[in-house]
Structures are given as structure tokens and as C-alpha cells.
Amino acid sequence: MIRVLVIEDGTEYTDTMHRFVAPKGFEFVRAGSGVEALAAVQRSAFDVLFLDMRFDRVPDHELIGDLTAATERCNGDPVAGLRFLQDHQGTYILAAIREAGSTLPVLMSYDFDNEGRRLARLVERYGPLEACRDVASPDEVANQLRRLARS
């Protein structure tokens, strides 16, 4: 049985994985924010993490990252800064997990099709890491999770 922590602000991935991927030898546990994910990784054993990129349903105070720095990056616009943190929350969570000492392999759900250099930098800095497209089939996700869990 491969234990996977699904880190997402909704339940779409977790529900889909329970329905279509779990019968293939997986157990899924959900964390709804970076804060919950850090706690889960520290208290339970997992084989692999499945990480969403965008977190727009998490209360602002639960987002990981520096809102002031994000606002400055967005020319002083606090709304754009918040949206930046939400849109890139997965990378902030990944960094926090690595900073906490976890080396668990990660499958990130994000379409890096036009961002190959960005993905390569993330892999170099935070690997082991792979990405899957949002439209990946359950079989594709299961195969990637299985491969990562063995790495």
C-alpha cells in the first residue's frame, strides 16, 4: 500500500483519487493547507506527496509566504500580491516542506508545458519532484505516484 498525502485547498483531487486510484494500491490522506501539510508530514509516514499549485480557498492567514514581499513584487498592489501567493502557493508549500527537512518525493499538479525552465529549477532546488498535467488520467497519476514512491 502506497501512502500519499494530497495537499489541496479543495477536495477534487482527493475525491478523484479515492474513487479511481485508491483501488490500485494507494491510501490517500488530505491536507487542506500548507500548515496542515507540514503538520501531517511531521506526525505521519507517507511515501509520496501530491501537491496542487493554486490555493485560492485557504484563508489568507493560512497561506505560506511573505505577503509584503509578494505585494512589493506586484508593484505595491496588495490584491495582486495576494493573488500571486495563491497562484504559487504550491511552490511555497514545497519550499516549507523541504526547509522542515522532508525529502519525500512530490508529484505537483500543474501544467508546466510552457514553463520547462521553471520546472527544471524547481526540480533542481526541491527534488525529488515531478509534475503532472491537470488533465492527467487516473492511470497516469497512479503510475507517476508509484514510480516516485519507489525512488
N, C-alpha and C positions, 0 to 999 in steps of 0.2 A: 504494500500500500504506500503510495507516494503522498505525503502531506504537503499541501500547498496553502500558503497564506495569500488570499486575494485582497489586495489593497485598492479599494474603490469607494467613492462617496455615495454611490447608489447601490443597487443590488442586481443590476442587469447581468454583469459577468458572473457573479456568484450563482445566481439562479440558473443561468445557462449552463454553467459548468456542473452544477449538481445534477441537472437534467440529462446532459449529453456526454459529459466527460467522466464524471464520477464512476459510472459503471465499468470503466476501463481500468480500474485500479487506483483511483485517486480519492483522497479525502480533502475537502475544502473548508477552510475557516476564513471568515471575513473580518477585515479591519476597515472601519469607515473613515479613517483619517490617518495622517502621518503619526500623530500622537498615539493613537490606538495601535498602529503597526509597530512602533518602537516598543511599546509595552508587550505586545504579543510575541515579538521576536526574542525578547529578553526572558519571557516566562515559559515559552513552549518550544518544542523542537519541530522544525519544518525542514523539508527537503529542498524547497524552491519557493520563490515569491513571484506572484503575478501582480503587476503594478500598472494601474491606469495612469494616464498623464494628467488629465484635466480634472480638477476638483472644484466645481462651482456650487456644490450643495453643502459644503462644510462651512460652519460659522467662521467668520473672519478671524476670530481669536484662536481658532484651532489650526489655521494654516501655518505651515513651517516656512520660514524665510523672513527676511527683513523688509517690511512694507515700506519703510522710509527709503531704503536703497532702491527698491523697485519703483517707487514714485519718482525718485531722482532720475533713474534710468529712463523713465517715461516723461521727461521734461517737466517734472513737478506736478503732473496730473495724478491726483490720488485715485481717481476712478480707473485710469489706465494702469496704474501701479498695482491695484488690487486685481484687476483682470489678468495682468502679467503673472502674478503669483498663482492665481487659479489655473491659468492655462499651462503653466510649467511646474505645477505642484509635484508631479511625479518625479522630476529631477531633484527637487528639494528633499523629498522623502528619501529618495535613493541615496543622496549625499548624507543625510542624517543617519540612515541605517548603516552606511559604511563608517561614518565617524563613530558610531556606537560600537564598532568592532565586528559587525556581522559580515561574513564573506559568502553568505548564501547566494546561489545563482538567482538571477532575476530575469523574468520574461516581462518586458514592458509592452503594453498595448498602445501603439502609436504608429501612424503612417509616416515613416521616415523616408518615403520614396524620393522626395526632392531634397532631403537633408542627410545625405550619406556621410558628409564630413562631420556633421553634428553627432550622428550615431557613433561614428568611429571614435570621436573624442570622448563620448560617454563610456564606451566600452574600454578605452584605454585608461580612463580615470577610475571607473566604478565597476569594472568587470568582476566576475563573470556576468555578462549581460547580453541578452538577445532581444530582438523586437519582433512583434507580430502585428500585422495589419488589423485594424478594427473589424475587417470583414473576413478574417481567417476562419476557416471551418473548425468545428469541434475536433475533428481528426488532426488537423494541422496543429492546433493548440496542444492537444494531448501528446503528439509526437515531440513537439518542442519542449514541453514540460518534462517529459520522460528523459529526453536527451540531457537537459540541463541538470536534472536530479542525479544523473549518473556521473556528471562531470566533476 
